[in-house]
Amino acid sequence: MSAALDPVIHAPNRLQMCCMLAAVDTIDFATVREALDVSESVLSKHVKTLEEAGYVKVKKAASDGRQRTWLSLSKPGREALKGHLAALKAMMAGVPEA
């Protein structure tokens, strides 16, 4: 794990999404959309970016008679998030408290 900022994760919505996913095994798309307070299209774009990087896994399944999308953070995604957070902490270490 390298402590470097990851441009894929760094966008605020993607960083928040990765942090949410790190705390659970899976979470449904609608819950993430509501938590981030974004439209479905905006969230879909962020999910696609993370999925293409191999950081997020997407699974579609029927539930209560309708199709639902489930998201999970992959092992490479967890490692990338750890490295990104370590880089942020290292940057903050040199900043005096207000």
Backbone hydrogen bonds in HBPLUS format (Angstrom, degrees):
<---DONOR---> <-ACCEPTOR-->    atom                        ^
c    i                          cat <-CA-CA->   ^        H-A-AA   ^      H-
h    n   atom  resd res      DA  || num        DHA   H-A  angle D-A-AA Bond
n    s   type  num  typ     dist DA aas  dist angle  dist       angle   num
A0009-ILE N   A0006-ASP O   3.10 MM   3  5.47 122.2  2.45 107.9 120.9     1
A0010-HIS N   A0006-ASP O   2.86 MM   4  5.84 149.1  1.96 156.0 166.2     2
A0014-ARG N   A0011-ALA O   2.97 MM   3  5.36 115.1  2.41 111.2 127.3     3
A0015-LEU N   A0011-ALA O   2.84 MM   4  6.00 160.5  1.88 164.1 170.1     4
A0016-GLN N   A0012-PRO O   2.96 MM   4  6.10 165.8  1.98 151.3 155.1     5
A0017-MET N   A0013-ASN O   2.91 MM   4  6.02 154.1  1.98 140.8 148.7     6
A0018-CYS N   A0014-ARG O   2.89 MM   4  6.05 162.7  1.92 148.2 152.4     7
A0019-CYS N   A0015-LEU O   2.99 MM   4  6.22 156.4  2.05 148.2 154.7     8
A0020-MET N   A0016-GLN O   2.96 MM   4  6.21 153.2  2.03 146.0 153.5     9
A0021-LEU N   A0017-MET O   2.87 MM   4  6.14 162.6  1.90 154.8 159.5    10
A0022-ALA N   A0018-CYS O   2.88 MM   4  6.01 141.8  2.02 142.9 153.1    11
A0023-ALA N   A0020-MET O   3.21 MM   3  5.57 146.6  2.33 105.1 114.1    12
A0024-VAL N   A0021-LEU O   3.24 MM   3  5.43 161.9  2.28 106.7 112.2    13
A0027-ILE N   A0071-LEU O   2.94 MM  44  5.38 144.9  2.07 145.4 156.3    14
A0071-LEU N   A0027-ILE O   2.78 MM  44  5.38 168.9  1.79 155.3 158.6    15
A0031-THR N   A0028-ASP O   3.10 MM   3  5.53 123.8  2.43 107.2 120.3    16
A0032-VAL N   A0028-ASP O   3.26 MM   4  6.68 158.5  2.31 152.9 158.9    17
A0029-PHE N   A0069-THR O   2.80 MM  40  5.44 160.1  1.84 159.4 159.5    18
A0033-ARG N   A0029-PHE O   2.87 MM   4  6.13 163.7  1.89 156.3 161.5    19
A0034-GLU N   A0030-ALA O   2.93 MM   4  6.12 161.2  1.97 148.3 152.7    20
A0035-ALA N   A0031-THR O   2.96 MM   4  6.13 159.4  2.01 146.2 152.2    21
A0036-LEU N   A0032-VAL O   2.89 MM   4  6.08 156.8  1.95 155.0 160.6    22
A0037-ASP N   A0033-ARG O   2.87 MM   4  5.78 122.2  2.21 135.0 150.4    23
A0038-VAL N   A0033-ARG O   3.32 MM   5  5.64 156.4  2.37 145.9 152.6    24
A0043-LEU N   A0039-SER O   3.04 MM   4  6.28 169.4  2.05 153.5 156.5    25
A0044-SER N   A0040-GLU O   2.80 MM   4  5.92 158.3  1.85 148.7 155.6    26
A0045-LYS N   A0041-SER O   3.11 MM   4  6.28 152.8  2.19 142.2 148.1    27
A0046-HIS N   A0042-VAL O   3.17 MM   4  6.52 157.4  2.22 148.4 154.1    28
A0047-VAL N   A0043-LEU O   2.82 MM   4  6.06 163.7  1.85 159.4 164.2    29
A0048-LYS N   A0044-SER O   2.91 MM   4  6.05 160.1  1.95 147.3 152.7    30
A0049-THR N   A0045-LYS O   3.08 MM   4  6.32 156.3  2.13 144.7 150.5    31
A0050-LEU N   A0046-HIS O   3.03 MM   4  6.32 163.3  2.06 152.4 156.3    32
A0051-GLU N   A0047-VAL O   2.75 MM   4  5.91 154.1  1.82 152.4 161.0    33
A0052-GLU N   A0048-LYS O   2.84 MM   4  5.97 163.2  1.87 151.3 155.2    34
A0053-ALA N   A0049-THR O   3.20 MM   4  6.38 140.0  2.37 137.0 147.0    35
A0055-TYR N   A0050-LEU O   2.87 MM   5  5.23 147.4  1.98 169.3 160.2    36
A0054-GLY N   A0051-GLU O   2.91 MM   3  5.00 150.7  1.99 103.2 112.8    37
A0074-SER N   A0055-TYR O   2.89 MM  19  5.26 162.6  1.92 130.3 135.6    38
A0057-LYS N   A0072-SER O   2.78 MM  15  5.22 164.9  1.81 153.8 159.1    39
A0072-SER N   A0057-LYS O   3.03 MM  15  5.22 143.8  2.16 146.8 152.5    40
A0059-LYS N   A0070-TRP O   2.90 MM  11  5.09 161.1  1.94 150.4 154.6    41
A0070-TRP N   A0059-LYS O   2.69 MM  11  5.09 170.8  1.70 160.3 163.7    42
A0061-ALA N   A0068-ARG O   2.91 MM   7  5.46 159.9  1.95 155.3 162.0    43
A0068-ARG N   A0061-ALA O   2.76 MM   7  5.46 162.1  1.79 148.4 154.3    44
A0063-SER N   A0066-ARG O   2.74 MM   3  5.42 161.2  1.78 153.0 157.8    45
A0066-ARG N   A0063-SER O   3.08 MM   3  5.42 160.1  2.12 111.9 118.1    46
A0077-GLY N   A0074-SER O   3.06 MM   3  4.87 115.0  2.50  90.2 106.7    47
A0078-ARG N   A0074-SER O   2.84 MM   4  6.21 150.4  1.93 151.7 159.7    48
A0079-GLU N   A0075-LYS O   3.02 MM   4  6.31 160.2  2.06 153.8 158.9    49
A0080-ALA N   A0076-PRO O   2.87 MM   4  6.05 157.4  1.92 144.9 151.5    50
A0081-LEU N   A0077-GLY O   2.91 MM   4  6.07 155.8  1.96 145.4 152.1    51
A0082-LYS N   A0078-ARG O   2.94 MM   4  6.16 160.7  1.97 147.2 152.5    52
A0083-GLY N   A0079-GLU O   2.98 MM   4  6.23 161.6  2.02 149.7 154.3    53
A0084-HIS N   A0080-ALA O   2.91 MM   4  6.09 157.5  1.96 146.8 153.4    54
A0085-LEU N   A0081-LEU O   2.86 MM   4  6.05 168.7  1.87 158.4 160.7    55
A0086-ALA N   A0082-LYS O   2.93 MM   4  6.06 152.0  2.00 144.7 152.9    56
A0087-ALA N   A0083-GLY O   2.97 MM   4  6.20 152.3  2.04 144.9 152.1    57
A0088-LEU N   A0084-HIS O   2.99 MM   4  6.33 153.8  2.06 147.8 155.1    58
A0089-LYS N   A0085-LEU O   2.89 MM   4  6.14 159.2  1.93 148.3 154.0    59
A0090-ALA N   A0086-ALA O   2.91 MM   4  6.12 156.2  1.96 146.8 153.3    60
A0091-MET N   A0087-ALA O   2.99 MM   4  6.22 152.6  2.07 144.6 151.8    61
A0092-MET N   A0088-LEU O   2.95 MM   4  6.21 152.2  2.03 146.8 154.7    62
A0093-ALA N   A0089-LYS O   2.96 MM   4  6.13 132.7  2.19 143.0 155.3    63
A0095-VAL N   A0092-MET O   3.00 MM   3  5.23 164.0  2.03 112.9 118.0    64
